[in-house]
Amino acid sequence: MPANQELFTKRYTEDSLQFIQKNQDQPFFLYVAHNMAHAPVFASKEFQGKSVGGRYSDTIEELDWSVGQIIKTLRRLKLEKNTMVIVTSDNGPWSVFRNHAGTAFPLRGEKHSWFEGGRRVPTIGYWKDQIRPATIDGIGPNMDFYATFAALAGGNDPKKDSTYSSQNLAPALFEDKPSPRTSFLFMDAAYRSGEFKIHRRTRPFPDPRLSDVPRPKELKHDPPLLYDLRVDRGEQTNIAGQHPAIVERLNQEMDSQLKNQCH
């Protein structure tokens, strides 16, 4: 308050369309960071009660409408063949908000956890006549868009200009090649290499921070938990005891990346 949150998605969309209209004759970058469907969730009057999933799903319906309005504007202005569109999210659901939070099923975890349900989110890349319909099953964190966009715009490789850890995903998007990123560090808590992932620390959930219940302490694991995401994306079966060599290899890789970050 005093802002009417029911109008947020609509207002963000209207401003986005005005921006595209204003900059249609020159290169532009539009970053639309909707606050929905982050709790508290709101939808405009036109979308309230329209979905079968309740209030949360109403907000998703309106977000879908918003993306549609942007695509329609690009088509109307004949910019669709010269514009790349990425739709994604920053984290998984937050179950403390229950039916206002969505679900990551069948993945385990949620926001504030390092399990896949908290970190693995859908991503759609669209560029008419440039990106062919396909499913990419690789690692591509949001920070890799930095190097990807720089490469597509003819800019310098960010690695040569800074210590920013961003990789160019263009070969995966346009050439059907594997993602150049084969590993990912989840702070000092977890690490993924290929399809194997270790957890040195885990956070209990649901996250009770908005309740009167004391927040559970993080759990430390030595040896780390080990999961094979090829067959266990839900991270239900710890196989560390069966594969000590893999645990040791990932531990060494994780320590090396943590050391490089500190320098």
C-alpha positions in Angstrom: 0.0 0.0 0.0 -0.9 2.6 -1.2 -0.1 1.0 -4.6 -2.9 -1.2 -6.0 -1.1 -4.4 -6.5 -3.9 -5.8 -8.6 -2.7 -3.5 -11.4 1.0 -4.3 -11.2 1.2 -6.8 -14.1 -1.0 -4.7 -16.3 1.0 -1.6 -15.6 4.3 -3.3 -16.2 3.0 -4.6 -19.5 1.7 -1.2 -20.6 5.0 0.4 -19.9 6.8 -2.4 -21.7 4.7 -1.9 -24.8 5.3 1.8 -24.7 9.1 1.3 -24.4 9.1 -1.1 -27.5 7.0 1.4 -29.5 9.4 4.3 -28.6 12.5 2.3 -29.4 11.4 0.4 -32.4 13.8 2.1 -34.8 16.9 1.3 -32.8 18.4 -1.6 -30.9 16.9 -2.0 -27.4 17.0 -4.2 -24.4 13.9 -4.7 -22.3 14.0 -6.4 -19.0 10.5 -7.0 -17.6 10.9 -8.1 -14.0 7.3 -8.9 -12.9 6.9 -9.0 -9.1 4.1 -11.5 -9.6 3.7 -14.3 -8.9 5.8 -13.6 -5.8 3.6 -13.5 -2.6 1.4 -11.7 -1.9 -0.2 -12.6 -5.2 -2.7 -10.3 -7.1 -4.3 -10.3 -10.5 -6.3 -7.6 -12.2 -10.1 -7.8 -12.2 -10.1 -9.3 -15.7 -8.2 -12.3 -14.5 -9.6 -12.9 -11.1 -11.4 -16.3 -10.8 -10.5 -17.2 -14.4 -8.3 -20.2 -13.7 -9.0 -23.6 -12.2 -6.0 -23.3 -9.9 -7.2 -20.4 -7.7 -5.7 -17.1 -7.0 -2.1 -18.1 -7.7 -3.0 -19.5 -11.1 -4.9 -16.3 -11.9 -1.6 -14.4 -11.6 0.0 -16.9 -13.9 -2.8 -16.5 -16.5 -2.1 -12.7 -16.5 1.6 -13.2 -16.8 0.9 -15.4 -19.8 -1.3 -12.6 -21.2 1.6 -10.1 -20.6 4.1 -12.2 -22.6 1.5 -12.5 -25.4 1.0 -8.7 -25.5 4.8 -8.2 -25.9 5.0 -10.8 -28.7 2.0 -9.3 -30.5 3.6 -5.9 -30.4 6.8 -7.2 -31.8 4.8 -8.8 -34.7 2.8 -5.7 -35.3 5.9 -3.5 -35.5 7.7 -6.2 -37.7 10.4 -6.7 -35.0 9.7 -10.4 -34.3 12.4 -11.7 -36.7 15.0 -9.3 -35.2 14.2 -9.8 -31.5 15.2 -12.6 -29.1 12.7 -13.2 -26.2 13.6 -15.1 -23.0 11.0 -16.1 -20.4 12.2 -17.5 -17.1 12.1 -17.1 -13.4 14.6 -16.6 -10.6 13.7 -19.4 -8.1 11.3 -22.1 -7.2 8.1 -21.8 -5.1 7.9 -20.8 -1.5 5.6 -23.4 0.2 5.0 -21.3 3.4 2.5 -19.4 1.3 0.7 -22.7 0.4 -1.8 -22.3 -2.4 -0.3 -18.8 -3.1 3.0 -20.4 -4.0 2.8 -22.9 -6.8 4.7 -26.2 -6.8 8.0 -27.6 -8.1 6.7 -31.2 -8.2 8.3 -33.7 -8.9 11.4 -31.8 -7.9 12.4 -31.6 -4.2 12.9 -28.3 -2.4 11.7 -24.7 -2.8 13.0 -21.2 -2.6 15.9 -20.8 -0.1 16.9 -24.4 -0.6 19.7 -25.8 -2.8 17.6 -28.7 -4.0 16.5 -28.7 -7.7 13.0 -27.5 -6.7 14.5 -24.3 -5.5 16.9 -23.6 -8.3 15.8 -25.4 -11.5 13.2 -23.2 -13.3 11.6 -23.4 -16.8 13.2 -21.2 -19.4 11.9 -20.5 -22.9 14.0 -19.0 -25.6 12.2 -17.6 -28.7 13.5 -16.0 -31.8 11.5 -16.4 -35.0 13.3 -18.3 -37.7 16.5 -18.4 -35.5 15.8 -20.8 -32.6 14.3 -24.1 -33.7 11.8 -25.9 -31.5 13.8 -28.2 -29.2 14.3 -29.2 -25.6 17.7 -28.4 -24.1 18.6 -30.5 -21.1 21.6 -28.8 -19.8 22.8 -26.2 -17.3 22.0 -22.6 -18.2 21.8 -20.2 -15.2 20.4 -16.7 -15.7 23.9 -15.2 -15.3 24.8 -16.8 -18.6 22.5 -14.5 -20.5 25.1 -11.8 -19.9 27.7 -13.4 -22.1 25.1 -14.7 -24.5 23.6 -11.3 -25.2 27.0 -9.7 -25.5 28.0 -12.3 -28.1 24.8 -11.8 -30.1 25.2 -8.1 -30.0 28.8 -8.2 -31.3 30.3 -7.2 -27.9 33.4 -8.5 -26.2 33.6 -11.7 -24.3 32.8 -10.7 -20.6 35.5 -13.1 -19.4 38.2 -10.9 -21.0 36.9 -7.8 -19.3 36.1 -9.0 -15.8 35.9 -11.9 -13.4 32.2 -12.3 -14.1 31.5 -16.0 -14.4 29.2 -16.0 -17.5 29.2 -18.3 -20.5 27.8 -17.9 -24.0 24.8 -20.2 -24.5 24.3 -19.3 -28.1 25.7 -22.6 -29.5 23.1 -24.5 -27.5 20.3 -22.2 -28.5 21.1 -21.9 -32.2 23.2 -24.8 -33.2 21.8 -27.7 -31.1 25.1 -28.1 -29.3 25.4 -29.1 -25.6 25.5 -26.2 -23.1 29.0 -25.0 -22.6 28.4 -24.9 -18.9 29.0 -28.3 -17.3 29.1 -27.4 -13.6 27.5 -25.0 -11.2 28.4 -23.9 -7.7 25.5 -23.2 -5.2 27.5 -21.0 -2.9 29.4 -23.1 -0.4 26.4 -25.5 0.1 26.1 -27.6 -3.0 27.8 -28.3 -6.3 26.7 -29.9 -9.6 29.1 -31.4 -12.1 27.4 -33.0 -15.2 24.5 -34.9 -13.9 25.9 -35.5 -10.4 25.2 -33.2 -7.5 26.5 -33.0 -3.9 25.1 -31.2 -0.9 27.3 -30.2 2.0 24.5 -28.3 3.6 20.7 -28.5 3.4 17.9 -26.3 4.7 14.8 -27.9 6.2 11.5 -26.8 4.6 8.8 -25.7 4.5 10.5 -22.5 5.5 8.8 -21.3 8.7 10.2 -17.8 8.8 6.7 -16.2 8.6 5.4 -18.3 11.5 6.0 -18.3 15.2 7.9 -21.6 15.0 11.6 -21.3 15.5 13.5 -21.8 12.2 15.2 -25.2 12.0 19.0 -25.2 11.8 20.8 -26.1 8.6 22.0 -29.7 8.4 25.6 -30.3 7.6 26.6 -33.5 5.7 30.0 -35.2 5.8 30.4 -36.9 3.5 28.1 -34.8 1.3 24.9 -36.1 0.0 25.2 -37.4 -3.6 22.4 -37.5 -6.3 22.4 -38.7 -9.9 20.1 -36.2 -11.6 19.8 -38.4 -14.7 17.6 -40.9 -12.8 16.7 -38.9 -9.7 15.9 -35.3 -10.4 13.7 -35.3 -7.3 16.9 -35.9 -5.2 15.3 -38.7 -3.1 18.1 -41.3 -3.1 21.5 -40.4 -1.6 24.0 -42.6 -3.3 27.2 -41.2 -1.7 28.0 -44.5 0.0 27.9 -46.3 -3.3 30.2 -43.9 -5.1 32.9 -42.5 -2.8 35.1 -41.7 -5.8 32.5 -39.5 -7.4 32.0 -37.7 -4.1 35.7 -37.1 -3.8 35.9 -35.8 -7.3 33.1 -33.3 -6.9 34.5 -32.3 -3.5 37.8 -31.4 -5.1 36.1 -29.5 -8.0 33.9 -27.6 -5.5 36.9 -26.6 -3.4 38.7 -25.4 -6.5 35.8 -23.2 -7.6 35.4 -21.8 -4.1 39.1 -21.0 -4.0 38.9 -19.2 -7.4 35.9 -17.2 -6.3 37.8 -16.0 -3.2 40.6 -14.7 -5.5 
